[in-house]
Amino acid sequence: MKTYRLADLHSTEIHNLKSRPRIDFSSMFGVVGPIIEDVRKRGDAAIIDYTTKFDGVNLDKVVECVADLPDPKLDPAVQAAFDVAYDNIRAFHAAQRNPEQVIENMKGVRCKRVARSIDSVGLYVPGGTAVLPSTALMLAVPAQLAGCRIIILASPPRPDGSICKEVLYCAKKAGVTHILKAGGAQVEKILGPGNQYVTAAKMILQNSEAMISIDMPAGPSEVLVIADKHANPVYIAADLLSQAEHGPDSQVVLVLVGEGVNLDEIEMELEKQCKSLPRGQFALKALSHSFTVLAHNKAEAISFSNLYAPEHLIINVEDADQWVDYIENAGSVFIGRWSPESIGDYASGTNHVLPTYGYARMYGGVSLDSFMKYITVQSLTEEGLKTLGPHVVKMAEVEGLEAHKRAVTLRLQDIETRSSV
């Protein structure tokens, strides 16, 4: 990993460090666009063909009704682990429900906002180089809590055409209604992480006549670790590799703050741990376009982190709790030496579907609200219209919208006529 000292860089050079490995979306769209168009025209037949081409699987059936599938048998310890994760994820997201409030802005003018679930949602669970049943929980549990009527989980099939048993277990537990053994669905919103092609497909669909919403552009995984001389190099290396092993297009960043940090020891530990990883080749490629920055103090470290806007932010420093109020841009934050990012990926209860590629500057992660839509409601009494109406009339006059004005004045005239009789 290259090393940069922030104090030695010009502002332009510091800003350039926030750039991720370049994704050529024009090229991605060129690959993904024709596939989407073919599926639009040929439907399931196209999905079967592409599943054969990309996954090497010949499907007899594209969509399975979850209720018709037998309950999978898991190792008791594995099942217990997913049950704990389900309970924590459900508790954290259930607490996000907002009570309905009615606001009377002025006498006779009452407004409120009501929540309604999105009717049908498509959840993408990656299944390429690694199967991620935890993602099934992260997406399906809030959809279940929101009350979505149709929950379609899309995930590549195993070589025999079946669905990973852990994914199926999570899907059944979290109320998934259908499983699509490929990457797509006819729904109103698509949610879930994926590689560059998945992200490109979501972006195309969002801007197409399909009228589909997406959660966020969630691409290759990333983590930024802030550490000082008190942090254990073994932990630092393990945290960096936990995201680097996702794939060769992942990026990890180490920010060392203050004096007395042994960078050589950290780099030795990275090399040692990477060699022993089953997915070490993926991690090694990710490390080749990752880097370390040296920050003089807390302010410099936090400033760079907010500029980079990481998907995951680990603050492994002394008095880490005191840093939280200064964090402006991050998908999910892990505070202190005993808070590895892996905990959030699996079972703390927070959601691991998070904005990457710098999108944490304007997006948050998946939450209960991701599966809801909000409708505003207003109702006026006669007195309310008499009070507020004249102000609306003046505003409509300023904007030159006569029909807007008349919708109010005609009612006010009726009120005046009746009151004079």
C-alpha positions as CSV (number, residue, x, y, z in Angstrom):
1,M,0.0,0.0,0.0
2,K,1.3,3.5,-0.9
3,T,1.8,5.9,1.9
4,Y,1.0,9.7,1.9
5,R,1.6,12.3,4.5
6,L,-1.3,14.7,4.4
7,A,0.8,17.7,5.6
8,D,3.1,17.3,2.6
9,L,0.2,17.3,0.0
10,H,-1.4,20.2,-1.8
11,S,-5.3,20.4,-1.5
12,T,-5.7,19.1,-5.0
13,E,-3.6,16.0,-4.2
14,I,-5.6,15.4,-1.0
15,H,-8.9,15.7,-3.0
16,N,-7.5,13.2,-5.6
17,L,-7.1,10.6,-2.9
18,K,-10.8,10.4,-2.4
19,S,-11.1,8.9,-5.9
20,R,-11.8,5.2,-6.0
21,P,-10.4,2.8,-8.6
22,R,-12.1,4.0,-11.8
23,I,-15.3,2.3,-12.9
24,D,-15.9,2.7,-16.6
25,F,-19.7,3.0,-16.5
26,S,-19.9,3.7,-20.2
27,S,-18.4,0.3,-20.8
28,M,-20.6,-1.3,-18.1
29,F,-23.7,0.2,-19.6
30,G,-22.7,-1.2,-23.0
31,V,-22.6,-4.7,-21.6
32,V,-25.5,-4.5,-19.2
33,G,-27.9,-2.5,-21.4
34,P,-28.4,-5.1,-24.2
35,I,-29.0,-7.8,-21.6
36,I,-31.7,-5.7,-19.9
37,E,-33.3,-5.1,-23.3
38,D,-33.2,-8.7,-24.2
39,V,-34.8,-9.7,-20.9
40,R,-37.5,-7.1,-21.4
41,K,-38.4,-8.6,-24.8
42,R,-38.0,-12.3,-24.1
43,G,-38.7,-12.6,-20.4
44,D,-37.9,-15.9,-18.7
45,A,-36.4,-17.4,-21.8
46,A,-33.7,-14.7,-21.8
47,I,-33.0,-15.2,-18.1
48,I,-32.6,-19.0,-18.6
49,D,-30.2,-18.3,-21.5
50,Y,-28.1,-15.8,-19.5
51,T,-28.1,-18.1,-16.4
52,T,-26.6,-20.8,-18.6
53,K,-24.1,-18.4,-20.0
54,F,-22.9,-16.7,-16.9
55,D,-23.6,-19.3,-14.1
56,G,-23.3,-22.5,-16.1
57,V,-26.7,-23.6,-14.8
58,N,-29.6,-24.9,-16.8
59,L,-32.8,-23.8,-15.1
60,D,-36.1,-25.6,-15.4
61,K,-37.9,-22.9,-13.4
62,V,-36.9,-19.2,-13.0
63,V,-39.1,-18.2,-10.1
64,E,-39.9,-20.3,-7.0
65,C,-42.7,-19.6,-4.5
66,V,-40.9,-19.7,-1.1
67,A,-43.9,-21.3,0.6
68,D,-43.7,-24.3,-1.8
69,L,-40.1,-25.0,-1.0
70,P,-39.2,-27.4,1.9
71,D,-37.6,-26.0,5.0
72,P,-33.8,-26.4,4.7
73,K,-31.9,-28.3,7.3
74,L,-29.0,-26.4,8.8
75,D,-26.3,-27.2,11.3
76,P,-27.8,-26.2,14.7
77,A,-24.9,-23.8,15.4
78,V,-25.3,-22.2,12.0
79,Q,-29.1,-21.8,12.5
80,A,-28.6,-20.3,15.9
81,A,-26.2,-17.8,14.5
82,F,-28.6,-16.6,11.9
83,D,-31.4,-16.6,14.4
84,V,-29.4,-14.2,16.7
85,A,-28.7,-12.0,13.7
86,Y,-32.4,-12.0,12.7
87,D,-33.5,-10.9,16.2
88,N,-30.9,-8.1,16.4
89,I,-31.6,-6.8,12.9
90,R,-35.4,-6.9,13.5
91,A,-35.1,-5.1,16.8
92,F,-32.9,-2.4,15.4
93,H,-35.1,-1.7,12.4
94,A,-38.4,-2.0,14.3
95,A,-37.2,0.9,16.5
96,Q,-37.1,3.0,13.3
97,R,-40.9,3.3,13.1
98,N,-42.1,6.8,13.4
99,P,-45.4,7.5,15.1
100,E,-47.9,9.4,13.0
101,Q,-48.3,13.0,14.0
102,V,-51.0,15.5,13.1
103,I,-49.8,19.1,13.1
104,E,-52.2,22.1,13.2
105,N,-50.1,24.8,11.6
106,M,-52.8,27.4,12.2
107,K,-56.4,27.1,13.4
108,G,-58.4,25.0,10.9
109,V,-55.3,23.8,8.9
110,R,-54.3,20.3,9.8
111,C,-51.5,18.4,8.2
112,K,-50.0,14.9,8.6
113,R,-47.6,12.5,7.0
114,V,-48.7,8.8,6.7
115,A,-46.4,5.9,5.9
116,R,-47.3,3.2,3.4
117,S,-45.2,0.2,2.4
118,I,-43.9,-0.2,-1.1
119,D,-46.0,-2.9,-2.5
120,S,-43.4,-5.0,-4.3
121,V,-39.6,-5.0,-3.8
122,G,-36.7,-6.9,-5.4
123,L,-33.8,-7.8,-3.2
124,Y,-30.5,-8.8,-4.8
125,V,-28.3,-11.2,-2.8
126,P,-24.9,-11.6,-4.4
127,G,-23.8,-15.2,-5.1
128,G,-20.8,-15.1,-7.3
129,T,-17.4,-15.5,-5.6
130,A,-19.1,-15.6,-2.2
131,V,-22.6,-16.5,-1.1
132,L,-24.0,-13.9,1.3
133,P,-27.1,-15.2,3.3
134,S,-26.5,-12.3,5.7
135,T,-27.5,-9.9,2.9
136,A,-30.8,-11.8,2.7
137,L,-31.5,-10.9,6.3
138,M,-30.3,-7.3,5.9
139,L,-32.8,-6.7,3.1
140,A,-35.7,-9.0,3.8
141,V,-36.1,-8.1,7.6
142,P,-36.9,-4.4,7.1
143,A,-39.1,-5.3,4.1
144,Q,-41.0,-7.7,6.3
145,L,-41.4,-5.0,9.0
146,A,-42.5,-2.5,6.5
147,G,-45.3,-4.8,5.3
148,C,-44.3,-5.2,1.7
149,R,-46.8,-7.5,0.0
150,I,-44.4,-9.0,-2.5
151,I,-40.8,-9.6,-1.6
152,I,-38.7,-11.2,-4.4
153,L,-35.2,-12.3,-3.6
154,A,-32.9,-12.6,-6.6
155,S,-29.7,-14.7,-6.2
156,P,-27.7,-16.8,-8.6
157,P,-28.4,-20.5,-8.3
158,R,-26.0,-23.2,-7.2
159,P,-24.6,-25.6,-9.9
160,D,-27.5,-28.0,-9.5
161,G,-30.0,-25.2,-9.9
162,S,-31.0,-24.9,-6.3
163,I,-30.7,-22.0,-3.9
164,C,-28.1,-21.9,-1.2
165,K,-29.8,-23.5,1.9
166,E,-28.6,-20.7,4.2
167,V,-30.1,-18.1,1.9
168,L,-33.3,-20.1,1.7
169,Y,-33.5,-20.3,5.5
170,C,-33.0,-16.6,5.9
171,A,-35.6,-15.9,3.1
172,K,-38.2,-18.1,4.8
173,K,-37.6,-16.6,8.2
174,A,-37.8,-13.0,7.0
175,G,-41.0,-13.3,4.9
176,V,-39.6,-13.5,1.3
177,T,-42.5,-14.5,-1.0
178,H,-40.6,-15.5,-4.1
179,I,-37.1,-16.4,-5.1
180,L,-35.8,-15.6,-8.6
181,K,-32.8,-17.7,-9.5
182,A,-31.1,-15.0,-11.4
183,G,-30.4,-11.2,-11.1
184,G,-33.6,-9.3,-11.7
185,A,-37.4,-9.0,-11.0
186,Q,-40.5,-7.2,-11.9
187,V,-40.9,-4.9,-8.9
188,E,-41.2,-1.3,-7.9
189,K,-37.9,-1.0,-6.1
190,I,-34.6,-2.9,-6.3
191,L,-32.3,-3.0,-3.3
192,G,-29.1,-4.8,-2.5
193,P,-25.3,-4.6,-3.1
194,G,-23.3,-6.1,-5.9
195,N,-20.4,-5.7,-8.2
196,Q,-19.9,-3.1,-10.9
197,Y,-22.3,-4.8,-13.3
198,V,-25.0,-5.0,-10.7
199,T,-24.6,-1.3,-9.9
200,A,-24.7,-0.4,-13.6
201,A,-27.9,-2.5,-14.1
202,K,-29.6,-0.8,-11.2
203,M,-28.6,2.7,-12.5
204,I,-30.0,1.8,-16.0
205,L,-33.3,0.6,-14.7
206,Q,-33.7,3.6,-12.4
207,N,-33.5,5.9,-15.5
208,S,-35.6,3.7,-17.8
209,E,-39.2,3.5,-18.7
210,A,-39.5,0.5,-16.3
211,M,-40.2,3.1,-13.5
212,I,-38.1,1.3,-10.9
213,S,-36.6,2.9,-7.9
214,I,-33.3,1.8,-6.4
215,D,-31.8,2.0,-2.9
216,M,-28.5,3.6,-3.8
217,P,-25.4,3.0,-6.0
218,A,-23.9,0.3,-3.8
219,G,-20.8,-1.0,-5.5
220,P,-17.4,-2.6,-4.4
221,S,-16.8,-2.8,-0.7
222,E,-14.5,-0.4,1.1
223,V,-13.3,0.5,4.6
224,L,-11.3,3.3,6.1
225,V,-9.5,2.6,9.4
226,I,-8.3,5.4,11.7
227,A,-5.7,4.1,14.1
228,D,-3.2,5.6,16.6
229,K,-0.2,4.2,18.5
230,H,-2.6,2.4,21.0
231,A,-4.2,0.3,18.2
232,N,-3.1,-3.3,17.9
233,P,-1.4,-3.9,14.4
234,V,-3.0,-7.3,14.3
235,Y,-6.5,-5.8,14.6
236,I,-5.7,-3.1,12.1
237,A,-4.5,-5.6,9.5
238,A,-7.5,-7.9,10.1
239,D,-9.9,-5.1,9.7
240,L,-8.4,-3.9,6.4
241,L,-8.4,-7.4,5.0
242,S,-12.0,-8.1,6.0
243,Q,-13.0,-5.7,3.2
244,A,-10.1,-6.4,0.8
245,E,-11.1,-10.1,0.6
246,H,-14.5,-9.1,-0.9
247,G,-13.0,-8.7,-4.3
248,P,-10.2,-7.2,-6.5
249,D,-12.2,-4.0,-7.0
250,S,-12.5,-3.3,-3.3
251,Q,-10.4,-0.6,-1.7
252,V,-9.2,-0.1,1.9
253,V,-7.6,3.0,3.4
254,L,-5.5,3.3,6.6
255,V,-5.3,6.7,8.3
256,L,-2.6,6.7,11.0
257,V,-2.9,9.6,13.4
258,G,-0.2,11.1,15.6
259,E,3.3,9.9,16.3
260,G,4.6,6.6,17.5
261,V,2.6,4.3,15.1
262,N,4.7,1.4,13.7
263,L,3.7,1.3,10.1
264,D,6.3,-1.4,9.3
265,E,4.7,-3.7,11.8
266,I,1.2,-3.1,10.4
267,E,2.5,-3.8,6.8
268,M,4.2,-7.0,8.0
269,E,1.0,-8.2,9.7
270,L,-1.0,-7.4,6.5
271,E,1.4,-9.6,4.4
272,K,1.3,-12.4,7.0
273,Q,-2.5,-12.5,7.3
274,C,-3.1,-12.1,3.6
275,K,-1.0,-15.1,2.8
276,S,-3.1,-17.3,5.1
277,L,-6.5,-16.2,3.7
278,P,-8.5,-18.5,1.3
279,R,-9.4,-15.4,-0.6
280,G,-5.9,-14.0,-0.3
281,Q,-5.5,-13.4,-4.1
282,F,-8.6,-11.1,-4.1
283,A,-7.3,-9.2,-1.1
284,L,-3.9,-8.8,-2.6
285,K,-5.3,-7.2,-5.7
286,A,-7.5,-4.9,-3.6
287,L,-4.4,-3.9,-1.6
288,S,-2.6,-3.0,-4.8
289,H,-4.8,0.1,-5.2
290,S,-5.3,0.9,-1.5
291,F,-3.2,3.3,0.5
292,T,-2.1,4.7,3.9
293,V,-2.2,8.4,4.9
294,L,-0.4,9.9,7.8
295,A,-2.4,12.5,9.7
296,H,-0.8,14.9,12.2
297,N,-3.7,15.0,14.5
298,K,-7.4,14.2,15.1
299,A,-8.7,17.2,13.1
300,E,-6.6,16.2,10.0
301,A,-7.6,12.6,10.2
302,I,-11.4,13.3,10.6
303,S,-11.2,15.9,7.8
304,F,-9.7,13.4,5.4
305,S,-12.2,10.7,6.4
306,N,-15.2,13.0,5.8
307,L,-13.7,13.9,2.4
308,Y,-13.3,10.2,1.5
309,A,-16.8,9.3,2.8
310,P,-16.2,5.6,3.4
311,E,-18.7,2.8,3.3
312,H,-17.3,1.5,6.6
313,L,-15.4,3.7,9.1
314,I,-13.4,2.1,11.9
315,I,-12.1,4.4,14.6
316,N,-9.5,2.4,16.6
317,V,-7.9,5.1,18.8
318,E,-7.8,6.0,22.4
319,D,-11.0,7.8,23.5
320,A,-12.7,6.8,20.3
321,D,-16.2,7.8,21.6
322,Q,-15.1,11.4,21.5
323,W,-14.6,11.3,17.7
324,V,-18.2,10.4,16.8
325,D,-19.6,14.0,16.8
326,Y,-17.1,15.0,14.2
327,I,-18.1,12.3,11.7
328,E,-20.1,13.8,8.8
329,N,-19.8,11.3,5.9
330,A,-19.8,7.5,6.5
331,G,-22.1,4.6,5.8
332,S,-21.5,2.8,9.1
333,V,-19.1,3.5,12.0
334,F,-17.3,1.2,14.4
335,I,-16.0,2.7,17.5
336,G,-13.1,1.4,19.6
337,R,-10.7,-1.5,19.6
338,W,-13.5,-4.1,20.3
339,S,-15.7,-3.1,17.3
340,P,-14.6,-4.9,14.1
341,E,-16.6,-4.2,11.0
342,S,-17.5,-7.9,10.7
343,I,-19.9,-7.5,13.6
344,G,-22.0,-5.0,11.6
345,D,-21.7,-7.2,8.5
346,Y,-23.5,-10.0,10.3
347,A,-25.3,-9.6,13.6
348,S,-25.1,-6.3,15.5
349,G,-28.4,-5.3,14.1
350,T,-27.4,-2.4,11.8
351,N,-27.8,-2.8,8.1
352,H,-24.8,-3.8,6.0
353,V,-26.2,-2.5,2.7
354,L,-24.4,0.8,2.6
355,P,-23.3,3.5,0.1
356,T,-19.9,3.1,-1.5
357,Y,-17.7,5.0,-3.9
358,G,-18.1,8.2,-2.0
359,Y,-21.9,8.2,-2.1
360,A,-22.0,8.3,1.7
361,R,-21.8,12.1,1.2
362,M,-25.4,12.1,0.1
363,Y,-26.9,8.6,0.9
364,G,-27.5,6.6,4.0
365,G,-27.7,2.9,4.3
366,V,-30.7,0.7,3.9
367,S,-33.3,1.2,6.7
368,L,-36.9,0.7,7.3
369,D,-37.6,3.9,5.4
370,S,-36.1,2.3,2.3
371,F,-39.2,0.1,2.1
372,M,-41.7,2.8,2.8
373,K,-43.1,5.8,1.0
374,Y,-44.6,8.8,2.7
375,I,-47.8,10.6,1.8
376,T,-48.7,14.0,3.1
377,V,-52.3,14.7,4.0
378,Q,-54.0,18.1,4.7
379,S,-57.5,19.1,5.6
380,L,-58.9,22.6,6.1
381,T,-62.0,23.8,7.8
382,E,-63.9,26.8,6.5
383,E,-62.2,28.9,9.1
384,G,-58.8,27.6,8.1
385,L,-59.4,28.5,4.4
386,K,-60.5,32.0,5.4
387,T,-57.3,32.5,7.3
388,L,-54.8,30.9,5.0
389,G,-56.6,31.4,1.6
390,P,-55.8,35.1,1.1
391,H,-52.0,34.4,1.5
392,V,-52.2,31.7,-1.1
393,V,-54.1,34.0,-3.4
394,K,-51.2,36.6,-3.2
395,M,-48.6,33.9,-3.8
396,A,-50.5,32.6,-6.9
397,E,-50.7,36.2,-8.2
398,V,-46.9,36.6,-7.9
399,E,-46.4,33.4,-9.8
400,G,-49.0,34.2,-12.4
401,L,-51.0,31.0,-11.9
402,E,-54.6,32.2,-12.2
403,A,-56.2,28.7,-11.9
404,H,-54.4,28.2,-8.6
405,K,-55.8,31.5,-7.4
406,R,-59.3,30.7,-8.5
407,A,-59.4,27.3,-6.7
408,V,-59.1,29.4,-3.6
409,T,-61.0,32.6,-4.4
410,L,-64.1,30.7,-5.7
411,R,-64.4,29.0,-2.3
412,L,-63.8,32.2,-0.4
413,Q,-66.6,33.9,-2.4
414,D,-69.0,31.1,-1.5
415,I,-68.1,31.4,2.1
416,E,-68.6,35.2,2.0
417,T,-72.0,34.8,0.1
418,R,-73.3,32.3,2.7
419,S,-72.2,34.4,5.6
420,S,-74.0,37.5,4.2
421,V,-77.3,35.7,3.8
